[in-house]
Amino acid sequence: MRTVKPVVNTVDTGLLLDEKEAAQFLGVSLSYLRKARSEGSPGGRTPAPPFVRIGRRCLYRRADLEQWVKSLASQRVI
């Protein structure tokens, strides 16, 4: 008998977005997300959105991204 791994469709459920999906959702480039994650927010730069690392992948919760945008809007960073 073959073991079948369950498939989680993150696009339909909206639970987790990969880097490309998160960049598209936020309207920023993939390189921005990667750079923000690696450099943080030195010198008053916009902080990186919160992410979850699973193995080597960096994933983003849609709700976290929405909250991140709201926090930036309240700080008038955007």
PDB file as gemmi writes it, atoms N, CA and C in Angstrom:
CRYST1    1.000    1.000    1.000  90.00  90.00  90.00 P 1                      
ATOM      1  N   MET A   1       0.833  -1.179   0.000  1.00  0.00           N  
ATOM      2  CA  MET A   1       0.000   0.000   0.000  1.00  0.00           C  
ATOM      3  C   MET A   1       0.883   1.249   0.000  1.00  0.00           C  
ATOM      4  N   ARG A   2       0.524   2.197  -0.819  1.00  0.00           N  
ATOM      5  CA  ARG A   2       1.258   3.447  -0.950  1.00  0.00           C  
ATOM      6  C   ARG A   2       0.755   4.483   0.046  1.00  0.00           C  
ATOM      7  N   THR A   3       1.669   5.223   0.641  1.00  0.00           N  
ATOM      8  CA  THR A   3       1.288   6.298   1.546  1.00  0.00           C  
ATOM      9  C   THR A   3       1.119   7.573   0.742  1.00  0.00           C  
ATOM     10  N   VAL A   4       0.017   8.241   0.930  1.00  0.00           N  
ATOM     11  CA  VAL A   4      -0.271   9.481   0.219  1.00  0.00           C  
ATOM     12  C   VAL A   4      -0.149  10.630   1.210  1.00  0.00           C  
ATOM     13  N   LYS A   5       0.673  11.609   0.866  1.00  0.00           N  
ATOM     14  CA  LYS A   5       0.826  12.785   1.719  1.00  0.00           C  
ATOM     15  C   LYS A   5      -0.359  13.718   1.507  1.00  0.00           C  
ATOM     16  N   PRO A   6      -0.890  14.272   2.582  1.00  0.00           N  
ATOM     17  CA  PRO A   6      -1.992  15.223   2.411  1.00  0.00           C  
ATOM     18  C   PRO A   6      -1.503  16.501   1.746  1.00  0.00           C  
ATOM     19  N   VAL A   7      -2.333  17.069   0.932  1.00  0.00           N  
ATOM     20  CA  VAL A   7      -1.998  18.306   0.234  1.00  0.00           C  
ATOM     21  C   VAL A   7      -2.807  19.441   0.853  1.00  0.00           C  
ATOM     22  N   VAL A   8      -2.113  20.480   1.258  1.00  0.00           N  
ATOM     23  CA  VAL A   8      -2.787  21.650   1.813  1.00  0.00           C  
ATOM     24  C   VAL A   8      -2.796  22.723   0.749  1.00  0.00           C  
ATOM     25  N   ASN A   9      -3.956  23.128   0.345  1.00  0.00           N  
ATOM     26  CA  ASN A   9      -4.087  24.170  -0.666  1.00  0.00           C  
ATOM     27  C   ASN A   9      -4.137  25.511   0.047  1.00  0.00           C  
ATOM     28  N   THR A  10      -2.992  26.182   0.144  1.00  0.00           N  
ATOM     29  CA  THR A  10      -2.916  27.432   0.892  1.00  0.00           C  
ATOM     30  C   THR A  10      -3.628  28.581   0.189  1.00  0.00           C  
ATOM     31  N   VAL A  11      -3.780  28.497  -1.114  1.00  0.00           N  
ATOM     32  CA  VAL A  11      -4.429  29.585  -1.839  1.00  0.00           C  
ATOM     33  C   VAL A  11      -5.920  29.631  -1.516  1.00  0.00           C  
ATOM     34  N   ASP A  12      -6.577  28.465  -1.500  1.00  0.00           N  
ATOM     35  CA  ASP A  12      -8.008  28.432  -1.232  1.00  0.00           C  
ATOM     36  C   ASP A  12      -8.330  28.720   0.220  1.00  0.00           C  
ATOM     37  N   THR A  13      -7.542  28.191   1.137  1.00  0.00           N  
ATOM     38  CA  THR A  13      -7.845  28.372   2.548  1.00  0.00           C  
ATOM     39  C   THR A  13      -7.385  29.727   3.058  1.00  0.00           C  
ATOM     40  N   GLY A  14      -6.380  30.305   2.418  1.00  0.00           N  
ATOM     41  CA  GLY A  14      -5.894  31.600   2.841  1.00  0.00           C  
ATOM     42  C   GLY A  14      -5.059  31.547   4.110  1.00  0.00           C  
ATOM     43  N   LEU A  15      -4.651  30.350   4.541  1.00  0.00           N  
ATOM     44  CA  LEU A  15      -3.900  30.244   5.782  1.00  0.00           C  
ATOM     45  C   LEU A  15      -2.482  30.761   5.637  1.00  0.00           C  
ATOM     46  N   LEU A  16      -1.743  30.207   4.707  1.00  0.00           N  
ATOM     47  CA  LEU A  16      -0.350  30.596   4.524  1.00  0.00           C  
ATOM     48  C   LEU A  16      -0.077  30.949   3.076  1.00  0.00           C  
ATOM     49  N   LEU A  17       0.711  31.981   2.889  1.00  0.00           N  
ATOM     50  CA  LEU A  17       1.121  32.398   1.550  1.00  0.00           C  
ATOM     51  C   LEU A  17       2.623  32.206   1.432  1.00  0.00           C  
ATOM     52  N   ASP A  18       3.073  31.737   0.272  1.00  0.00           N  
ATOM     53  CA  ASP A  18       4.519  31.664   0.064  1.00  0.00           C  
ATOM     54  C   ASP A  18       5.031  33.061  -0.281  1.00  0.00           C  
ATOM     55  N   GLU A  19       6.329  33.163  -0.520  1.00  0.00           N  
ATOM     56  CA  GLU A  19       6.926  34.487  -0.783  1.00  0.00           C  
ATOM     57  C   GLU A  19       6.292  35.196  -1.970  1.00  0.00           C  
ATOM     58  N   LYS A  20       6.110  34.463  -3.049  1.00  0.00           N  
ATOM     59  CA  LYS A  20       5.542  35.075  -4.257  1.00  0.00           C  
ATOM     60  C   LYS A  20       4.121  35.572  -4.007  1.00  0.00           C  
ATOM     61  N   GLU A  21       3.316  34.731  -3.356  1.00  0.00           N  
ATOM     62  CA  GLU A  21       1.934  35.100  -3.077  1.00  0.00           C  
ATOM     63  C   GLU A  21       1.869  36.292  -2.122  1.00  0.00           C  
ATOM     64  N   ALA A  22       2.744  36.310  -1.121  1.00  0.00           N  
ATOM     65  CA  ALA A  22       2.772  37.420  -0.164  1.00  0.00           C  
ATOM     66  C   ALA A  22       3.184  38.716  -0.853  1.00  0.00           C  
ATOM     67  N   ALA A  23       4.195  38.639  -1.712  1.00  0.00           N  
ATOM     68  CA  ALA A  23       4.638  39.829  -2.432  1.00  0.00           C  
ATOM     69  C   ALA A  23       3.517  40.372  -3.310  1.00  0.00           C  
ATOM     70  N   GLN A  24       2.827  39.473  -3.991  1.00  0.00           N  
ATOM     71  CA  GLN A  24       1.720  39.891  -4.849  1.00  0.00           C  
ATOM     72  C   GLN A  24       0.587  40.474  -4.009  1.00  0.00           C  
ATOM     73  N   PHE A  25       0.279  39.851  -2.891  1.00  0.00           N  
ATOM     74  CA  PHE A  25      -0.781  40.330  -1.996  1.00  0.00           C  
ATOM     75  C   PHE A  25      -0.484  41.730  -1.489  1.00  0.00           C  
ATOM     76  N   LEU A  26       0.789  41.987  -1.144  1.00  0.00           N  
ATOM     77  CA  LEU A  26       1.195  43.287  -0.610  1.00  0.00           C  
ATOM     78  C   LEU A  26       1.494  44.323  -1.689  1.00  0.00           C  
ATOM     79  N   GLY A  27       1.713  43.853  -2.906  1.00  0.00           N  
ATOM     80  CA  GLY A  27       2.068  44.774  -3.977  1.00  0.00           C  
ATOM     81  C   GLY A  27       3.516  45.227  -3.907  1.00  0.00           C  
ATOM     82  N   VAL A  28       4.386  44.348  -3.401  1.00  0.00           N  
ATOM     83  CA  VAL A  28       5.811  44.645  -3.324  1.00  0.00           C  
ATOM     84  C   VAL A  28       6.573  43.566  -4.086  1.00  0.00           C  
ATOM     85  N   SER A  29       7.852  43.804  -4.283  1.00  0.00           N  
ATOM     86  CA  SER A  29       8.655  42.816  -5.003  1.00  0.00           C  
ATOM     87  C   SER A  29       9.103  41.701  -4.071  1.00  0.00           C  
ATOM     88  N   LEU A  30       9.402  40.574  -4.666  1.00  0.00           N  
ATOM     89  CA  LEU A  30       9.928  39.442  -3.917  1.00  0.00           C  
ATOM     90  C   LEU A  30      11.261  39.809  -3.276  1.00  0.00           C  
ATOM     91  N   SER A  31      12.066  40.579  -3.988  1.00  0.00           N  
ATOM     92  CA  SER A  31      13.365  40.979  -3.440  1.00  0.00           C  
ATOM     93  C   SER A  31      13.192  41.885  -2.214  1.00  0.00           C  
ATOM     94  N   TYR A  32      12.134  42.710  -2.187  1.00  0.00           N  
ATOM     95  CA  TYR A  32      11.875  43.541  -1.005  1.00  0.00           C  
ATOM     96  C   TYR A  32      11.629  42.664   0.220  1.00  0.00           C  
ATOM     97  N   LEU A  33      10.777  41.637   0.071  1.00  0.00           N  
ATOM     98  CA  LEU A  33      10.490  40.764   1.205  1.00  0.00           C  
ATOM     99  C   LEU A  33      11.757  40.079   1.707  1.00  0.00           C  
ATOM    100  N   ARG A  34      12.564  39.586   0.784  1.00  0.00           N  
ATOM    101  CA  ARG A  34      13.788  38.891   1.178  1.00  0.00           C  
ATOM    102  C   ARG A  34      14.764  39.834   1.870  1.00  0.00           C  
ATOM    103  N   LYS A  35      14.917  41.024   1.326  1.00  0.00           N  
ATOM    104  CA  LYS A  35      15.841  41.994   1.906  1.00  0.00           C  
ATOM    105  C   LYS A  35      15.352  42.468   3.269  1.00  0.00           C  
ATOM    106  N   ALA A  36      14.070  42.720   3.395  1.00  0.00           N  
ATOM    107  CA  ALA A  36      13.505  43.171   4.665  1.00  0.00           C  
ATOM    108  C   ALA A  36      13.678  42.103   5.742  1.00  0.00           C  
ATOM    109  N   ARG A  37      13.500  40.843   5.369  1.00  0.00           N  
ATOM    110  CA  ARG A  37      13.683  39.756   6.333  1.00  0.00           C  
ATOM    111  C   ARG A  37      15.120  39.656   6.799  1.00  0.00           C  
ATOM    112  N   SER A  38      16.051  39.810   5.886  1.00  0.00           N  
ATOM    113  CA  SER A  38      17.461  39.628   6.241  1.00  0.00           C  
ATOM    114  C   SER A  38      18.045  40.836   6.965  1.00  0.00           C  
ATOM    115  N   GLU A  39      17.580  42.043   6.642  1.00  0.00           N  
ATOM    116  CA  GLU A  39      18.163  43.250   7.227  1.00  0.00           C  
ATOM    117  C   GLU A  39      17.376  43.798   8.405  1.00  0.00           C  
ATOM    118  N   GLY A  40      16.131  43.402   8.562  1.00  0.00           N  
ATOM    119  CA  GLY A  40      15.320  43.961   9.639  1.00  0.00           C  
ATOM    120  C   GLY A  40      14.916  45.387   9.313  1.00  0.00           C  
ATOM    121  N   SER A  41      14.924  46.260  10.328  1.00  0.00           N  
ATOM    122  CA  SER A  41      14.518  47.647  10.097  1.00  0.00           C  
ATOM    123  C   SER A  41      15.535  48.634  10.660  1.00  0.00           C  
ATOM    124  N   PRO A  42      16.792  48.544  10.221  1.00  0.00           N  
ATOM    125  CA  PRO A  42      17.788  49.505  10.713  1.00  0.00           C  
ATOM    126  C   PRO A  42      17.585  50.883  10.078  1.00  0.00           C  
ATOM    127  N   GLY A  43      17.953  51.889  10.814  1.00  0.00           N  
ATOM    128  CA  GLY A  43      17.921  53.242  10.255  1.00  0.00           C  
ATOM    129  C   GLY A  43      16.544  53.751   9.926  1.00  0.00           C  
ATOM    130  N   GLY A  44      15.522  53.308  10.646  1.00  0.00           N  
ATOM    131  CA  GLY A  44      14.178  53.817  10.419  1.00  0.00           C  
ATOM    132  C   GLY A  44      13.488  53.253   9.198  1.00  0.00           C  
ATOM    133  N   ARG A  45      14.033  52.189   8.619  1.00  0.00           N  
ATOM    134  CA  ARG A  45      13.378  51.572   7.463  1.00  0.00           C  
ATOM    135  C   ARG A  45      12.091  50.879   7.881  1.00  0.00           C  
ATOM    136  N   THR A  46      11.240  50.634   6.923  1.00  0.00           N  
ATOM    137  CA  THR A  46       9.998  49.922   7.177  1.00  0.00           C  
ATOM    138  C   THR A  46      10.323  48.509   7.649  1.00  0.00           C  
ATOM    139  N   PRO A  47       9.754  48.083   8.762  1.00  0.00           N  
ATOM    140  CA  PRO A  47      10.039  46.732   9.257  1.00  0.00           C  
ATOM    141  C   PRO A  47       9.461  45.665   8.334  1.00  0.00           C  
ATOM    142  N   ALA A  48      10.050  44.493   8.369  1.00  0.00           N  
ATOM    143  CA  ALA A  48       9.571  43.381   7.558  1.00  0.00           C  
ATOM    144  C   ALA A  48       8.254  42.857   8.116  1.00  0.00           C  
ATOM    145  N   PRO A  49       7.387  42.359   7.245  1.00  0.00           N  
ATOM    146  CA  PRO A  49       6.163  41.745   7.755  1.00  0.00           C  
ATOM    147  C   PRO A  49       6.501  40.451   8.494  1.00  0.00           C  
ATOM    148  N   PRO A  50       5.679  40.077   9.478  1.00  0.00           N  
ATOM    149  CA  PRO A  50       5.949  38.843  10.218  1.00  0.00           C  
ATOM    150  C   PRO A  50       5.834  37.626   9.312  1.00  0.00           C  
ATOM    151  N   PHE A  51       6.688  36.647   9.556  1.00  0.00           N  
ATOM    152  CA  PHE A  51       6.681  35.432   8.741  1.00  0.00           C  
ATOM    153  C   PHE A  51       6.903  34.218   9.632  1.00  0.00           C  
ATOM    154  N   VAL A  52       6.625  33.059   9.059  1.00  0.00           N  
ATOM    155  CA  VAL A  52       6.810  31.789   9.733  1.00  0.00           C  
ATOM    156  C   VAL A  52       7.797  30.995   8.893  1.00  0.00           C  
ATOM    157  N   ARG A  53       8.821  30.467   9.538  1.00  0.00           N  
ATOM    158  CA  ARG A  53       9.786  29.649   8.810  1.00  0.00           C  
ATOM    159  C   ARG A  53       9.447  28.184   9.073  1.00  0.00           C  
ATOM    160  N   ILE A  54       9.201  27.464   8.004  1.00  0.00           N  
ATOM    161  CA  ILE A  54       8.956  26.027   8.076  1.00  0.00           C  
ATOM    162  C   ILE A  54      10.005  25.372   7.200  1.00  0.00           C  
ATOM    163  N   GLY A  55      10.958  24.745   7.847  1.00  0.00           N  
ATOM    164  CA  GLY A  55      12.095  24.207   7.110  1.00  0.00           C  
ATOM    165  C   GLY A  55      12.872  25.367   6.532  1.00  0.00           C  
ATOM    166  N   ARG A  56      13.076  25.343   5.231  1.00  0.00           N  
ATOM    167  CA  ARG A  56      13.788  26.425   4.549  1.00  0.00           C  
ATOM    168  C   ARG A  56      12.846  27.464   3.967  1.00  0.00           C  
ATOM    169  N   ARG A  57      11.551  27.193   4.046  1.00  0.00           N  
ATOM    170  CA  ARG A  57      10.568  28.096   3.445  1.00  0.00           C  
ATOM    171  C   ARG A  57      10.144  29.184   4.418  1.00  0.00           C  
ATOM    172  N   CYS A  58       9.925  30.363   3.899  1.00  0.00           N  
ATOM    173  CA  CYS A  58       9.354  31.465   4.673  1.00  0.00           C  
ATOM    174  C   CYS A  58       7.925  31.648   4.182  1.00  0.00           C  
ATOM    175  N   LEU A  59       6.996  31.513   5.092  1.00  0.00           N  
ATOM    176  CA  LEU A  59       5.590  31.628   4.755  1.00  0.00           C  
ATOM    177  C   LEU A  59       4.971  32.772   5.547  1.00  0.00           C  
ATOM    178  N   TYR A  60       3.899  33.304   5.020  1.00  0.00           N  
ATOM    179  CA  TYR A  60       3.240  34.460   5.614  1.00  0.00           C  
ATOM    180  C   TYR A  60       1.771  34.143   5.842  1.00  0.00           C  
ATOM    181  N   ARG A  61       1.274  34.495   7.023  1.00  0.00           N  
ATOM    182  CA  ARG A  61      -0.154  34.358   7.300  1.00  0.00           C  
ATOM    183  C   ARG A  61      -0.854  35.591   6.742  1.00  0.00           C  
ATOM    184  N   ARG A  62      -1.927  35.356   6.038  1.00  0.00           N  
ATOM    185  CA  ARG A  62      -2.667  36.471   5.422  1.00  0.00           C  
ATOM    186  C   ARG A  62      -3.110  37.477   6.484  1.00  0.00           C  
ATOM    187  N   ALA A  63      -3.604  36.992   7.614  1.00  0.00           N  
ATOM    188  CA  ALA A  63      -4.071  37.888   8.681  1.00  0.00           C  
ATOM    189  C   ALA A  63      -2.915  38.733   9.217  1.00  0.00           C  
ATOM    190  N   ASP A  64      -1.712  38.145   9.321  1.00  0.00           N  
ATOM    191  CA  ASP A  64      -0.546  38.910   9.781  1.00  0.00           C  
ATOM    192  C   ASP A  64      -0.192  40.011   8.792  1.00  0.00           C  
ATOM    193  N   LEU A  65      -0.296  39.704   7.506  1.00  0.00           N  
ATOM    194  CA  LEU A  65       0.023  40.710   6.483  1.00  0.00           C  
ATOM    195  C   LEU A  65      -0.982  41.862   6.528  1.00  0.00           C  
ATOM    196  N   GLU A  66      -2.245  41.520   6.695  1.00  0.00           N  
ATOM    197  CA  GLU A  66      -3.265  42.570   6.784  1.00  0.00           C  
ATOM    198  C   GLU A  66      -3.030  43.461   8.004  1.00  0.00           C  
ATOM    199  N   GLN A  67      -2.704  42.855   9.143  1.00  0.00           N  
ATOM    200  CA  GLN A  67      -2.428  43.612  10.357  1.00  0.00           C  
ATOM    201  C   GLN A  67      -1.178  44.469  10.192  1.00  0.00           C  
ATOM    202  N   TRP A  68      -0.174  43.950   9.508  1.00  0.00           N  
ATOM    203  CA  TRP A  68       1.076  44.674   9.268  1.00  0.00           C  
ATOM    204  C   TRP A  68       0.793  45.942   8.452  1.00  0.00           C  
ATOM    205  N   VAL A  69      -0.022  45.812   7.415  1.00  0.00           N  
ATOM    206  CA  VAL A  69      -0.368  46.972   6.590  1.00  0.00           C  
ATOM    207  C   VAL A  69      -1.138  47.988   7.419  1.00  0.00           C  
ATOM    208  N   LYS A  70      -2.073  47.531   8.248  1.00  0.00           N  
ATOM    209  CA  LYS A  70      -2.835  48.446   9.102  1.00  0.00           C  
ATOM    210  C   LYS A  70      -1.921  49.198  10.072  1.00  0.00           C  
ATOM    211  N   SER A  71      -0.931  48.486  10.619  1.00  0.00           N  
ATOM    212  CA  SER A  71      -0.018  49.135  11.566  1.00  0.00           C  
ATOM    213  C   SER A  71       0.834  50.189  10.865  1.00  0.00           C  
ATOM    214  N   LEU A  72       1.228  49.921   9.624  1.00  0.00           N  
ATOM    215  CA  LEU A  72       1.999  50.895   8.869  1.00  0.00           C  
ATOM    216  C   LEU A  72       1.157  52.131   8.546  1.00  0.00           C  
ATOM    217  N   ALA A  73      -0.097  51.891   8.212  1.00  0.00           N  
ATOM    218  CA  ALA A  73      -0.985  53.006   7.884  1.00  0.00           C  
ATOM    219  C   ALA A  73      -1.203  53.885   9.112  1.00  0.00           C  
ATOM    220  N   SER A  74      -1.300  53.269  10.292  1.00  0.00           N  
ATOM    221  CA  SER A  74      -1.501  54.066  11.508  1.00  0.00           C  
ATOM    222  C   SER A  74      -0.250  54.848  11.888  1.00  0.00           C  
ATOM    223  N   GLN A  75       0.923  54.363  11.463  1.00  0.00           N  
ATOM    224  CA  GLN A  75       2.174  55.063  11.720  1.00  0.00           C  
ATOM    225  C   GLN A  75       2.504  56.045  10.601  1.00  0.00           C  
ATOM    226  N   ARG A  76       1.698  56.016   9.562  1.00  0.00           N  
ATOM    227  CA  ARG A  76       1.900  56.844   8.371  1.00  0.00           C  
ATOM    228  C   ARG A  76       3.255  56.588   7.724  1.00  0.00           C  
ATOM    229  N   VAL A  77       3.650  55.307   7.706  1.00  0.00           N  
ATOM    230  CA  VAL A  77       4.891  54.912   7.053  1.00  0.00           C  
ATOM    231  C   VAL A  77       4.680  54.737   5.578  1.00  0.00           C  
ATOM    232  N   ILE A  78       3.468  54.320   5.171  1.00  0.00           N  
ATOM    233  CA  ILE A  78       3.227  54.064   3.761  1.00  0.00           C  
ATOM    234  C   ILE A  78       2.692  55.287   3.062  1.00  0.00           C  
TER     235      ILE A  78                                                      
END                                                                             
